[in-house]
Structure formats: structure tokens, C-alpha cells
Amino acid sequence: MSLVVRVIAPTGRDAELITGLLNRNNVPAQIATFTSLPLNDGSEEPVGPLLIAEEALTPKIIEKLGRFLHSQPSWSDLPILILTGSGRETMQSHRSQDERQPLGSPVLLERPIRSASLISSVQAALRARIKQYEVRDVVAELRHERETLQAMLDNLPVGVVLATASGEIVRGNRRLDQILRHPLRQTKDFESHGEWIAFHGDGRRVQGPEFPLPRAISAGHALPAEEYLYQRGDGTNAWVSLAAAPIVNAHGEVTGGVVSITDIDQQKRSEAALIQNEKLAAVGRLAASISHEINNPLEAVINLVYLARMDDSLSAETSRVLNLADQELARVAQIVSHTLRFHRQSTNPRAITTGELLEPTLGLYAGRLHNSDISLELDDRSTTAVTCFEGEIRQVLNNLIGNAIDAMKQGGKLRVRTRDSFSRRTGVPGVRISIADNGHGMPPATAKKVFEAFYTTKGINGTGLGLWISKGIIDKHAGELAVRSLNTPNASGTTFMIFLPRDSS
């Protein structure tokens, strides 16, 4: 870097003589005035040492120069050399010293000064100034590298934590904050960090030394990823995968560690949902299989009761009992028939009416509706057949009707209505099915979350999967599923509305 020493000495030929002396001794110097100095805010021109004659420092100049010195960046300490009068202490020398306070600690060179001393002092100031600019360039390069590294970290699809060998966390990326849902504070470690709350798969809380980073640093090699249930900053729990590795320098010493954190919450919950859905499907298949097996002995019993009723020698009481048995057997046969129809599955969608969809579902709930003191109001006005997977749509209807019954613990009215309609979103023709209850209803905050996976208001009795799966089935059929609910002292209840297009293929 080429820096010039600026000499400001307005008296006689002082500036000319000093500049000539410095240039002859390979110290670049030039005569300057305060108006010619690059001291304006925002100027990027390098400023070399200033050699100033004391008589040039007026109060106004000192104020301007002081403002410039205080505005310098942290790496800069502009060398200022002042040519003073004799070293005798006088009132004037004390006054000049007080006036120079805004300039910090300039180098004072007493006149008359030997040429060798002047040159040596200026060379030292010039070398110091060159070093400062070299430090500036190194700092700028380091800042650029740090910003580049942070940008790379922030754009990684996984969370990243960098830590010292003692476990002190020094940096995390943006994705980490998104996964953990709180900013990661520095000067914290895995053992004492109050925000690092995680649990093993069996529910045990993870203790500090059990986290992957301390174990990887202790072992001196990378550890495979492990799954934990992490407590996020907003109080919710989420599954994460943690993998850790030590940072080793050229001498083989562990100087730190790095942890990658992957959000696997949706994956884990989807797996759980699939398992739960498969369990439900297995129960359905089992129910259909049992119903099918019951059919044969049931038909035999019905035939035997019929033959017994044909005997003319029966007493009146026996005949009455057989008639009751015949009625109950007919009801059992109807339940078996509804169960078989409800769980009927097909590999291809078929055209079916709302009446055909609802009849077996409502039939299964006939006994529960009666026992719960719930009246059914069915208004089936749709005449359009929709092409769908009937087993899946019956699963949705079963879930919505079951939820409605659960909401009316003290009895009430279940309203099921169907209409030919059009999609409010796309305008395509189809049918609309509404299932309404006058139960306890839901507050707005709850209604907004009912279609989220694992969100339930039934405590340990609910899985939080029914409505989420139902929404997925309706979406699969290119339909719409919406909810309206009231939860006030004067009016309460919930209505679920299903729209199915005429053809969802």
C-alpha cells in the first residue's frame, strides 16, 4: 500500500524543507493543507500520518480533526506527529496541551529536532499506519469469509451447531432456529443449556452428557444420527435427528464439534399415522370377516326359529318369545349386512349415491343413537351419483358422525343433509353432505386446528388422526371438507360440510 506523509507547516519554508528531507530518505511526503486532507465522512482515500506544525492547529482545525479521529473504524489509529516549541513548560504550553485533548495522544517532536530523529519518528508512524491498513484488509477478508460461511450455513436444509471442545455453543444457522423455534444463545453448552430439553424414544429425558456432541468430542470420532423428541421453544414437541462429529486440527487435537439437526417430525408422525390407519383398516377387515362368518350360523338360527314358529302346538307365551327372537335376529342380520357394506373395498372408484353411502353408516350407529337419546334428522335430497372409493368415503362419514355423537353427551339432534351442489372453489358439479350436531361446539382456536395431525380434544381417548385422515381422503377425491362451530352459552354446535365432485378422477 502506498501511503504519503502529509506535512502541514504554514510558516516560511518549513513544509518545503521537511518534505524534501523525507523524500530524500525514501519517505513519501507531500505538502498539504487542512482543506486538502481527505477527512470528509465516507471518504475511502487512504490517509497517511500527519506531520503538523503546532502553530497550524487552530481551535477550529483541532475540532474538525478530533471529529475525524473519533469517527474512525476500530482498526484505525491515525498517527499524528506535532512539531512543538521548546520543551520548557509555560502557561502557553499548558494551554496548548489542553486544546489538543480532542486529538488523543499525538507524538510530540520538540524543535529544534535532529534530522535523524525526525526521519526515524516519521518512518515509525508510517510503518504503524501501513500495518493498520493490513489489519483492515485481513479483518475485511475474515468478515467476508465469515459472512460467506454463515450464508452457506443458513442455506443448508438442516440445522447446524458449532461448538468448542468444552461444549460451548458459538454459532448456529437459520434453519436451526426454525427447527428449535427459539434463537440459540451463545456461551451455552449442552449440559447446562436450559433450552436443550429432549427425550429418548422411551420417554426418558436426555441428560447433558447423553447428547451426541459431548459423546462425539469424548470419543474423538463422528457418531451416527440418533432420534430424539425435542421440546421446542414454543412448548411443543417435535422429533429431530441429531448427528455429531468432533472438529480435529492438524495436530490431531479436538478443538470443537459440529452437530447437524434434521427435522423428522412430519416423517415420524406420518409413519405413526400410516400405522394407525393400517390398524384401523385391519380392524375393518376383521369386522367384515367376522360379519361374513356370522352370516352362515345366523341364517341357520333364523331358519330354525321360523320352523319352530310354524308348530301349531306352541303356547301363546312360547310363540310370543319366538316372535321377539325373530325380530332380534332380523336386527342382528341388518347390523351384519351394514357392517359388510360399510367395509366393502374396491380397487376402482364407482358411481354411488349419497343414500347408498349413508344408509349402512347410519345403520351401524342406530343403536348408539337410541341409547344416547339422540334423534336423527335425515334429509337426503341429492339425486347425483358421485364416482368415488366408497369404503374411504364411508370412513369419513363414520368419523364425522361418531364425533357428532361424542359431542352430545346429554342427548340432542343429529342432522344429516345432502344436496346437489357446485364447488365454491372450482365451480364443478357434485354433491354436498352436511353433518350437524347441537353439542358443546368448539372455540375458534380449536376449530382452526381440527384437521392437524395428532391434534385432539379427547385427551387420552383420542388419537388426533381421524379428521386429519378424513381431510386427506376428501383431498384425494378433489373434494372439500370444512367446519363451522359455535361455542356460546346461547347457541352451540358443530357442522362439518363435505363436497364431492361428480367425478374425482
C-alpha positions as CSV (number, residue, x, y, z in Angstrom):
1,M,0.0,0.0,0.0
2,S,1.3,3.5,-0.9
3,L,0.8,6.0,1.8
4,V,2.0,9.5,1.9
5,V,3.0,11.6,4.9
6,R,1.2,14.9,4.7
7,V,3.2,17.8,6.1
8,I,1.3,20.9,7.3
9,A,3.6,23.7,8.3
10,P,2.4,27.1,7.2
11,T,5.3,29.2,8.4
12,G,8.1,30.1,6.0
13,R,9.7,27.2,4.1
14,D,9.3,24.7,6.9
15,A,6.9,22.5,4.9
16,E,9.1,22.6,1.8
17,L,12.3,21.7,3.8
18,I,10.7,18.9,5.8
19,T,9.1,17.3,2.7
20,G,12.4,17.5,0.8
21,L,14.2,15.8,3.7
22,L,11.7,13.0,4.0
23,N,11.6,12.3,0.2
24,R,15.4,12.2,0.0
25,N,15.3,9.5,2.7
26,N,12.7,7.4,0.8
27,V,9.8,8.5,3.0
28,P,7.0,9.6,0.6
29,A,5.8,13.0,1.8
30,Q,3.9,16.0,0.4
31,I,2.9,19.4,1.5
32,A,-0.7,19.7,2.5
33,T,-3.3,22.0,4.0
34,F,-6.2,21.1,6.2
35,T,-8.6,21.9,3.4
36,S,-6.9,19.4,1.1
37,L,-7.0,16.5,3.6
38,P,-9.5,13.6,2.8
39,L,-11.3,14.0,6.1
40,N,-14.8,14.1,4.8
41,D,-17.3,11.4,6.1
42,G,-17.5,8.4,3.7
43,S,-14.1,9.1,2.0
44,E,-12.3,5.9,1.2
45,E,-9.0,7.5,0.3
46,P,-6.2,6.2,2.5
47,V,-4.9,8.7,5.0
48,G,-1.2,8.5,5.9
49,P,0.4,10.0,9.0
50,L,0.1,13.7,9.6
51,L,3.1,15.9,10.5
52,I,1.7,19.2,11.8
53,A,3.5,22.3,13.0
54,E,1.9,23.4,16.3
55,E,1.2,26.9,15.0
56,A,-1.2,25.4,12.4
57,L,-3.5,23.9,15.0
58,T,-6.3,26.5,15.5
59,P,-9.3,25.6,17.7
60,K,-11.4,25.1,14.6
61,I,-8.9,22.8,13.0
62,I,-8.5,20.8,16.2
63,E,-12.3,20.4,16.5
64,K,-12.5,19.1,12.8
65,L,-9.6,16.8,13.2
66,G,-10.9,15.5,16.5
67,R,-14.3,14.6,14.9
68,F,-12.5,12.7,12.2
69,L,-10.4,10.8,14.7
70,H,-13.4,9.8,16.7
71,S,-15.3,8.6,13.6
72,Q,-12.5,6.2,12.6
73,P,-13.2,2.4,12.5
74,S,-11.9,0.2,15.3
75,W,-8.8,-0.9,13.3
76,S,-7.7,2.7,12.6
77,D,-5.5,4.9,14.9
78,L,-4.2,7.7,12.6
79,P,-0.7,8.7,13.6
80,I,-0.3,12.4,14.3
81,L,3.1,14.0,14.9
82,I,3.2,17.6,16.1
83,L,6.2,19.8,15.9
84,T,6.1,21.8,19.1
85,G,8.2,24.7,20.5
86,S,10.9,24.2,23.2
87,G,10.3,21.8,26.0
88,R,10.1,24.5,28.6
89,E,6.8,24.4,30.5
90,T,4.9,27.7,30.2
91,M,1.4,29.0,30.5
92,Q,1.2,28.8,26.8
93,S,2.5,25.2,26.6
94,H,-0.1,24.1,29.2
95,R,-2.9,25.9,27.3
96,S,-1.8,24.2,24.0
97,Q,-1.8,20.8,25.7
98,D,-5.4,21.3,26.9
99,E,-6.5,22.5,23.5
100,R,-5.0,19.3,21.9
101,Q,-7.2,17.0,24.1
102,P,-9.6,16.1,21.1
103,L,-6.5,14.7,19.2
104,G,-5.9,11.9,21.8
105,S,-2.2,11.1,22.2
106,P,-0.2,12.6,19.3
107,V,3.6,12.2,19.1
108,L,5.2,15.5,20.2
109,L,8.5,16.4,18.5
110,E,10.3,19.3,20.1
111,R,12.0,21.9,17.9
112,P,14.8,22.2,17.1
113,I,14.8,18.5,16.1
114,R,17.7,16.5,14.6
115,S,17.0,15.3,11.1
116,A,17.7,11.6,12.1
117,S,15.2,11.8,14.9
118,L,12.5,13.4,12.6
119,I,13.1,10.7,9.9
120,S,13.0,7.9,12.4
121,S,9.8,9.1,14.1
122,V,8.0,9.6,10.7
123,Q,9.2,6.2,9.4
124,A,7.8,4.5,12.6
125,A,4.5,6.3,12.2
126,L,4.3,5.3,8.5
127,R,5.0,1.6,9.3
128,A,2.4,1.7,12.0
129,R,-0.2,3.1,9.6
130,I,0.7,0.6,6.9
131,K,0.1,-2.2,9.5
132,Q,-3.2,-0.8,10.4
133,Y,-4.4,-0.9,6.8
134,E,-3.1,-4.5,6.5
135,V,-5.1,-5.4,9.6
136,R,-8.1,-3.7,8.0
137,D,-7.7,-5.9,4.9
138,V,-7.4,-9.0,7.0
139,V,-10.4,-8.1,9.1
140,A,-12.4,-7.4,5.9
141,E,-11.3,-10.8,4.4
142,L,-12.2,-12.6,7.6
143,R,-15.6,-10.8,7.8
144,H,-16.3,-11.8,4.1
145,E,-15.3,-15.4,4.9
146,R,-17.5,-15.4,8.0
147,E,-20.4,-13.9,6.1
148,T,-19.9,-16.5,3.3
149,L,-19.7,-19.3,5.8
150,Q,-22.9,-18.0,7.6
151,A,-24.7,-17.7,4.3
152,M,-23.7,-21.3,3.4
153,L,-24.8,-22.5,6.9
154,D,-28.1,-20.5,6.6
155,N,-29.0,-22.1,3.3
156,L,-28.4,-25.7,4.4
157,P,-31.6,-27.8,4.7
158,V,-30.5,-29.0,8.2
159,G,-29.8,-27.1,11.4
160,V,-26.1,-26.8,12.3
161,V,-24.4,-26.1,15.7
162,L,-20.7,-25.3,16.0
163,A,-19.2,-25.6,19.5
164,T,-15.9,-25.5,21.3
165,A,-14.2,-28.6,22.7
166,S,-15.7,-27.8,26.1
167,G,-19.2,-27.8,24.6
168,E,-19.7,-24.1,24.5
169,I,-22.0,-23.2,21.6
170,V,-20.6,-20.5,19.4
171,R,-22.7,-20.5,16.2
172,G,-26.0,-21.8,14.8
173,N,-27.7,-21.3,11.5
174,R,-31.1,-20.0,10.5
175,R,-32.6,-23.5,9.9
176,L,-31.6,-24.4,13.4
177,D,-33.8,-21.5,14.8
178,Q,-36.7,-22.6,12.6
179,I,-36.5,-26.2,13.9
180,L,-36.0,-25.3,17.5
181,R,-38.3,-22.3,17.4
182,H,-36.1,-20.2,19.5
183,P,-32.8,-18.3,18.9
184,L,-29.8,-20.2,20.0
185,R,-27.9,-18.2,22.6
186,Q,-24.1,-18.2,22.7
187,T,-21.8,-19.1,25.6
188,K,-24.1,-22.0,26.5
189,D,-23.3,-25.7,26.5
190,F,-25.3,-28.9,26.0
191,E,-25.1,-29.9,29.7
192,S,-26.3,-26.6,31.2
193,H,-28.3,-25.1,28.3
194,G,-31.8,-24.6,29.6
195,E,-33.3,-24.8,26.2
196,W,-31.9,-28.2,25.3
197,I,-34.8,-30.4,26.5
198,A,-35.1,-33.7,24.7
199,F,-36.5,-37.2,25.4
200,H,-35.5,-40.7,24.3
201,G,-38.0,-42.8,22.5
202,D,-39.0,-44.5,25.7
203,G,-39.9,-41.1,27.4
204,R,-36.7,-40.7,29.5
205,R,-35.3,-37.2,29.5
206,V,-31.9,-36.8,27.8
207,Q,-29.2,-35.7,30.3
208,G,-26.4,-33.4,29.2
209,P,-23.6,-36.0,28.7
210,E,-26.0,-38.2,26.7
211,F,-26.3,-35.7,23.9
212,P,-24.4,-36.7,20.8
213,L,-21.9,-33.7,20.8
214,P,-20.3,-34.4,24.2
215,R,-20.1,-38.1,23.3
216,A,-18.6,-37.4,19.9
217,I,-16.0,-35.0,21.4
218,S,-15.2,-37.5,24.1
219,A,-14.9,-40.4,21.6
220,G,-12.9,-38.4,19.1
221,H,-14.9,-39.6,16.1
222,A,-18.3,-39.0,14.4
223,L,-21.4,-40.7,15.8
224,P,-24.4,-41.9,13.7
225,A,-27.6,-39.9,13.7
226,E,-30.0,-40.6,16.6
227,E,-33.6,-39.7,17.0
228,Y,-35.0,-37.6,20.0
229,L,-38.3,-36.0,20.9
230,Y,-37.2,-32.4,21.3
231,Q,-39.1,-29.7,23.3
232,R,-39.2,-26.6,21.1
233,G,-39.1,-23.0,22.3
234,D,-42.9,-22.7,21.9
235,G,-43.5,-25.6,24.2
236,T,-44.5,-28.1,21.5
237,N,-42.6,-31.4,21.0
238,A,-41.0,-32.4,17.7
239,W,-39.0,-35.4,16.5
240,V,-35.4,-34.4,15.4
241,S,-32.4,-36.4,14.3
242,L,-29.1,-35.4,15.8
243,A,-25.7,-36.4,14.3
244,A,-22.4,-35.1,15.8
245,A,-18.7,-35.1,14.9
246,P,-15.6,-33.6,16.5
247,I,-13.5,-30.9,14.8
248,V,-9.9,-32.0,14.8
249,N,-6.9,-29.7,13.9
250,A,-3.7,-30.6,12.0
251,H,-2.1,-31.9,15.2
252,G,-4.9,-34.4,15.9
253,E,-6.3,-32.3,18.7
254,V,-10.1,-32.0,19.2
255,T,-10.8,-28.3,19.1
256,G,-14.6,-28.3,18.8
257,G,-17.5,-30.1,17.4
258,V,-20.4,-29.8,15.0
259,V,-24.0,-31.1,15.3
260,S,-26.5,-31.4,12.5
261,I,-30.1,-31.3,13.4
262,T,-32.7,-32.6,11.0
263,D,-36.4,-32.1,11.4
264,I,-38.0,-35.5,11.0
265,D,-41.2,-34.6,12.9
266,Q,-43.5,-34.8,9.9
267,Q,-41.9,-38.1,8.7
268,K,-42.3,-39.7,12.2
269,R,-45.9,-38.5,12.6
270,S,-46.7,-39.6,9.0
271,E,-45.3,-43.1,9.8
272,A,-47.4,-43.2,13.0
273,A,-50.4,-42.1,11.1
274,L,-49.9,-44.8,8.5
275,I,-49.5,-47.4,11.2
276,Q,-52.7,-46.2,12.9
277,N,-54.5,-46.1,9.6
278,E,-53.4,-49.6,8.8
279,K,-54.6,-50.7,12.3
280,L,-58.0,-49.1,11.5
281,A,-58.1,-50.8,8.1
282,A,-57.1,-54.2,9.8
283,V,-59.9,-53.8,12.3
284,G,-62.3,-53.0,9.5
285,R,-61.2,-56.1,7.6
286,L,-61.5,-58.2,10.7
287,A,-65.0,-56.8,11.4
288,A,-66.0,-57.6,7.8
289,S,-64.5,-61.1,8.1
290,I,-66.3,-61.8,11.4
291,S,-69.6,-60.5,9.9
292,H,-69.2,-62.8,6.9
293,E,-68.5,-65.8,9.2
294,I,-71.5,-64.9,11.4
295,N,-73.8,-64.9,8.3
296,N,-74.0,-68.7,7.9
297,P,-74.9,-69.7,11.5
298,L,-77.2,-66.6,11.7
299,E,-79.2,-67.8,8.7
300,A,-79.4,-71.3,10.2
301,V,-80.7,-69.9,13.5
302,I,-83.2,-67.7,11.7
303,N,-84.5,-70.7,9.7
304,L,-84.8,-72.8,12.9
305,V,-86.8,-70.1,14.6
306,Y,-89.0,-69.9,11.5
307,L,-89.6,-73.6,11.6
308,A,-90.3,-73.5,15.3
309,R,-92.9,-70.7,14.8
310,M,-94.7,-73.0,12.3
311,D,-95.6,-75.5,15.0
312,D,-99.3,-75.3,15.8
313,S,-98.9,-76.8,19.2
314,L,-96.9,-73.8,20.6
315,S,-98.3,-72.0,23.5
316,A,-99.1,-68.3,23.3
317,E,-96.2,-67.4,25.5
318,T,-93.7,-69.5,23.5
319,S,-95.0,-68.0,20.3
320,R,-94.5,-64.5,21.7
321,V,-90.9,-65.3,22.7
322,L,-90.1,-66.8,19.3
323,N,-91.5,-63.7,17.6
324,L,-89.2,-61.5,19.8
325,A,-86.3,-63.8,18.9
326,D,-87.1,-63.4,15.2
327,Q,-87.2,-59.6,15.5
328,E,-83.9,-59.5,17.3
329,L,-82.3,-61.9,14.8
330,A,-83.5,-59.7,12.0
331,R,-81.8,-56.7,13.7
332,V,-78.6,-58.7,14.0
333,A,-78.8,-59.6,10.4
334,Q,-79.3,-56.0,9.5
335,I,-76.2,-55.0,11.5
336,V,-74.1,-57.7,9.9
337,S,-75.3,-56.5,6.4
338,H,-74.4,-52.9,7.3
339,T,-71.0,-53.9,8.5
340,L,-70.2,-55.8,5.4
341,R,-71.4,-53.0,3.2
342,F,-69.6,-50.4,5.3
343,H,-66.2,-52.1,4.9
344,R,-66.7,-53.0,1.3
345,Q,-63.5,-52.0,-0.6
346,S,-62.9,-51.8,-4.3
347,T,-59.7,-51.3,-6.3
348,N,-61.5,-48.8,-8.6
349,P,-63.9,-46.0,-7.8
350,R,-67.6,-46.5,-8.7
351,A,-70.6,-44.3,-9.1
352,I,-72.7,-44.3,-5.9
353,T,-75.5,-42.1,-4.5
354,T,-75.4,-40.3,-1.1
355,G,-78.2,-42.6,0.1
356,E,-76.1,-45.7,-0.6
357,L,-73.2,-44.1,1.2
358,L,-75.1,-43.0,4.3
359,E,-77.5,-46.0,4.8
360,P,-75.0,-48.6,6.1
361,T,-73.1,-45.9,8.1
362,L,-76.3,-44.6,9.9
363,G,-77.4,-48.2,10.3
364,L,-74.3,-49.0,12.3
365,Y,-75.0,-46.1,14.6
366,A,-78.7,-46.8,15.1
367,G,-78.3,-48.5,18.5
368,R,-75.8,-45.9,19.8
369,L,-78.1,-43.0,18.7
370,H,-81.0,-44.6,20.5
371,N,-79.0,-45.3,23.7
372,S,-77.6,-41.8,23.7
373,D,-81.0,-40.2,23.4
374,I,-80.0,-38.6,20.1
375,S,-82.7,-38.1,17.4
376,L,-81.7,-38.4,13.7
377,E,-83.0,-35.9,11.1
378,L,-82.1,-37.2,7.7
379,D,-82.8,-35.0,4.7
380,D,-81.3,-36.7,1.6
381,R,-82.3,-34.7,-1.4
382,S,-79.3,-35.4,-3.7
383,T,-80.0,-37.3,-6.8
384,T,-76.5,-37.2,-8.3
385,A,-74.2,-40.2,-8.2
386,V,-70.6,-39.4,-7.5
387,T,-67.6,-41.6,-8.5
388,C,-65.5,-42.4,-5.5
389,F,-63.9,-45.1,-3.4
390,E,-67.0,-45.8,-1.3
391,G,-65.1,-47.5,1.5
392,E,-63.0,-44.4,2.1
393,I,-65.9,-42.0,2.0
394,R,-67.8,-44.2,4.4
395,Q,-64.8,-44.0,6.7
396,V,-65.0,-40.2,6.6
397,L,-68.8,-40.3,7.3
398,N,-68.3,-42.8,10.1
399,N,-65.7,-40.5,11.7
400,L,-67.8,-37.3,11.4
401,I,-71.0,-39.0,12.7
402,G,-69.0,-40.6,15.6
403,N,-67.6,-37.2,16.6
404,A,-71.0,-35.6,16.5
405,I,-72.4,-38.3,18.8
406,D,-69.4,-37.8,21.2
407,A,-70.2,-34.1,21.3
408,M,-73.8,-34.7,22.5
409,K,-73.2,-36.4,25.9
410,Q,-76.6,-35.3,27.2
411,G,-78.5,-36.2,24.1
412,G,-79.5,-33.9,21.2
413,K,-80.2,-33.9,17.5
414,L,-78.1,-35.2,14.6
415,R,-78.9,-33.5,11.3
416,V,-77.6,-35.1,8.1
417,R,-78.5,-33.4,4.8
418,T,-77.4,-33.9,1.2
419,R,-77.9,-31.6,-1.8
420,D,-76.8,-31.5,-5.4
421,S,-74.4,-28.6,-5.5
422,F,-71.3,-26.9,-7.0
423,S,-67.8,-26.4,-5.7
424,R,-67.3,-23.0,-4.2
425,R,-63.7,-23.1,-5.2
426,T,-63.8,-24.6,-8.8
427,G,-67.5,-24.5,-9.7
428,V,-67.6,-28.2,-10.7
429,P,-70.8,-30.0,-10.1
430,G,-71.2,-32.6,-7.3
431,V,-72.9,-33.3,-4.0
432,R,-72.7,-31.6,-0.6
433,I,-73.2,-33.5,2.6
434,S,-73.5,-31.7,5.9
435,I,-73.4,-33.4,9.3
436,A,-74.5,-31.1,12.2
437,D,-74.9,-31.6,15.9
438,N,-76.1,-29.3,18.7
439,G,-73.4,-30.4,21.1
440,H,-70.9,-28.3,23.1
441,G,-69.2,-26.9,19.9
442,M,-65.6,-25.6,19.6
443,P,-63.9,-22.3,20.2
444,P,-62.4,-20.6,17.1
445,A,-58.8,-21.6,18.1
446,T,-59.8,-25.2,18.3
447,A,-61.8,-25.2,15.0
448,K,-58.7,-23.9,13.2
449,K,-56.6,-26.9,14.3
450,V,-59.1,-29.8,14.0
451,F,-57.6,-31.0,10.7
452,E,-54.0,-31.0,12.0
453,A,-52.4,-34.4,12.6
454,F,-52.3,-35.5,16.3
455,Y,-54.5,-32.6,17.5
456,T,-57.3,-33.9,19.7
457,T,-59.7,-32.6,22.2
458,K,-60.5,-36.0,23.6
459,G,-57.4,-36.4,25.8
460,I,-56.1,-40.0,26.1
461,N,-59.3,-41.2,24.4
462,G,-58.4,-39.6,21.0
463,T,-55.5,-40.1,18.6
464,G,-55.9,-36.8,16.7
465,L,-55.8,-38.7,13.4
466,G,-59.5,-39.1,12.4
467,L,-60.1,-35.7,11.0
468,W,-56.6,-35.4,9.6
469,I,-57.1,-38.7,7.7
470,S,-60.6,-37.6,6.7
471,K,-59.2,-34.4,5.2
472,G,-56.6,-36.4,3.3
473,I,-59.3,-38.7,1.8
474,I,-61.5,-35.8,0.7
475,D,-58.5,-34.0,-0.8
476,K,-57.6,-37.2,-2.6
477,H,-61.1,-37.1,-4.1
478,A,-60.6,-33.5,-5.2
479,G,-63.3,-32.5,-2.8
480,E,-63.7,-30.0,0.1
481,L,-64.0,-30.5,3.9
482,A,-64.9,-27.6,6.1
483,V,-66.1,-26.9,9.6
484,R,-68.3,-24.3,11.3
485,S,-68.7,-24.3,15.1
486,L,-70.3,-22.2,17.8
487,N,-69.4,-22.4,21.5
488,T,-71.5,-19.8,23.3
489,P,-74.0,-20.1,26.2
490,N,-76.9,-19.3,24.0
491,A,-76.0,-21.4,20.9
492,S,-73.6,-24.2,20.4
493,G,-72.9,-27.0,17.9
494,T,-70.7,-28.0,15.0
495,T,-71.4,-28.6,11.3
496,F,-69.0,-30.4,9.0
497,M,-69.6,-29.9,5.3
498,I,-68.3,-32.3,2.6
499,F,-68.3,-31.5,-1.1
500,L,-67.6,-34.4,-3.5
501,P,-67.3,-33.7,-7.2
502,R,-69.3,-35.8,-9.6
503,D,-66.2,-37.3,-11.0
504,S,-62.9,-37.0,-9.0
505,S,-60.8,-38.9,-11.5
